[in-house]
């Protein structure tokens, strides 16, 4: 299967849609105002980090937008439907004494891991990692 040929303009549209999806899914799941503000800053920090990394490594705009879009897709996929687990983890973090906190709920961790794998496979396909012959 060959990767899609996506123009830079289309990548920008995809990046905007993925950012909107990220904010629409992740911000409401956060238990406190502080958490909501922190998660709302993730896209801005991601753009800054990827821009710097792209300049250092010489990546083109399409590849940077593909990385950004895949991350903005995978993170919400990893937490959708896990609002109770996120709130539980935040409450346990508040109760933590001496910085020791229990691990995140297993279902949340497993879903985040699966979403990360899906994101990596999607990114690999878009960048032609799986083309044979």
C-alpha positions as CSV (number, residue, x, y, z in Angstrom):
1,X,0.0,0.0,0.0
2,X,1.4,3.3,-1.0
3,X,1.3,6.4,1.2
4,X,-1.0,9.3,0.3
5,X,0.4,12.3,-1.5
6,X,-0.8,15.2,0.7
7,X,-0.1,18.8,-0.1
8,X,1.2,21.3,2.4
9,X,-2.1,23.2,2.3
10,X,-4.0,20.0,3.1
11,X,-1.6,19.2,5.9
12,X,-2.4,22.6,7.5
13,X,-6.1,21.9,7.3
14,X,-5.5,18.4,8.9
15,X,-3.4,20.0,11.6
16,X,-6.1,22.6,12.5
17,X,-8.8,19.9,12.6
18,X,-6.6,17.6,14.8
19,X,-5.9,20.5,17.1
20,X,-9.7,21.3,17.4
21,X,-10.3,17.6,18.1
22,X,-7.6,17.5,20.7
23,X,-9.0,20.5,22.5
24,X,-12.6,19.3,22.2
25,X,-11.8,15.9,23.7
26,X,-9.0,16.6,26.2
27,X,-10.0,19.9,27.8
28,X,-13.4,18.8,29.1
29,X,-11.9,15.6,30.6
30,X,-9.5,17.5,32.9
31,X,-10.7,17.6,36.5
32,X,-9.6,21.1,37.5
33,X,-9.2,24.6,36.0
34,X,-5.4,24.3,36.3
35,X,-5.4,21.0,34.4
36,X,-7.6,22.4,31.7
37,X,-5.3,25.4,31.2
38,X,-2.2,23.1,31.1
39,X,-3.8,20.7,28.5
40,X,-5.0,23.7,26.4
41,X,-1.3,24.8,26.1
42,X,-0.1,21.4,24.7
43,X,-0.8,22.3,21.0
44,X,1.2,25.6,21.4
45,X,4.1,23.8,23.0
46,X,4.0,21.1,20.4
47,X,4.2,23.6,17.6
48,X,7.1,25.3,19.3
49,X,9.0,22.1,20.0
50,X,8.4,20.7,16.5
51,X,9.4,23.9,14.8
52,X,12.7,23.9,16.7
53,X,13.4,20.2,16.1
54,X,12.5,20.6,12.4
55,X,15.0,23.5,12.0
56,X,17.7,21.5,13.8
57,X,17.2,18.3,11.8
58,X,16.2,19.8,8.4
59,X,12.7,18.3,8.2
60,X,10.3,19.8,5.7
61,X,7.0,21.4,6.6
62,X,4.9,18.4,5.5
63,X,6.8,16.0,7.7
64,X,6.5,18.4,10.7
65,X,2.8,18.8,10.1
66,X,2.4,15.0,9.8
67,X,4.1,14.5,13.2
68,X,2.0,17.2,14.8
69,X,-1.2,15.9,13.4
70,X,-0.5,12.3,14.4
71,X,0.2,13.3,18.0
72,X,-2.9,15.5,18.1
73,X,-4.8,12.5,16.9
74,X,-3.3,9.8,19.2
75,X,-3.6,11.7,22.5
76,X,-7.3,12.2,22.4
77,X,-7.8,8.7,21.1
78,X,-5.9,7.5,24.2
79,X,-8.1,9.3,26.7
80,X,-11.6,9.3,25.1
81,X,-14.1,7.7,27.4
82,X,-11.7,7.6,30.3
83,X,-12.9,10.7,32.2
84,X,-13.5,8.9,35.4
85,X,-10.0,7.3,35.4
86,X,-8.4,10.7,34.7
87,X,-10.3,12.3,37.6
88,X,-9.4,9.4,39.9
89,X,-5.7,9.7,39.0
90,X,-5.9,13.5,39.6
91,X,-7.4,12.9,43.1
92,X,-4.8,10.3,43.9
93,X,-2.1,12.7,42.8
94,X,-3.5,15.3,45.3
95,X,-3.4,12.7,48.1
96,X,0.1,11.6,47.3
97,X,2.5,12.0,50.1
98,X,6.2,12.6,49.5
99,X,5.8,12.5,45.7
100,X,4.8,8.8,45.8
101,X,1.7,8.2,43.8
102,X,0.1,5.0,42.6
103,X,0.3,4.1,38.9
104,X,-2.5,5.3,36.6
105,X,-5.4,3.0,36.2
106,X,-4.6,0.0,33.9
107,X,-7.4,0.6,31.4
108,X,-6.2,4.2,30.9
109,X,-2.6,3.1,30.5
110,X,-3.6,0.4,28.0
111,X,-5.7,2.7,25.9
112,X,-3.0,5.3,25.8
113,X,-0.5,2.7,24.7
114,X,-2.8,1.3,22.0
115,X,-3.4,4.9,20.8
116,X,0.3,5.5,20.6
117,X,0.8,2.4,18.5
118,X,-2.0,3.4,16.2
119,X,-0.5,6.9,15.9
120,X,3.0,5.5,15.1
121,X,1.6,3.1,12.5
122,X,-0.4,6.0,10.9
123,X,2.6,8.2,10.8
124,X,4.7,5.4,9.4
125,X,2.1,4.8,6.6
126,X,1.9,8.5,5.8
127,X,5.7,8.7,5.5
128,X,6.0,5.6,3.4
129,X,7.8,3.3,5.9
130,X,5.7,0.3,4.9
131,X,6.2,0.5,1.1
132,X,7.6,-2.6,-0.3
133,X,8.9,-3.4,-3.8
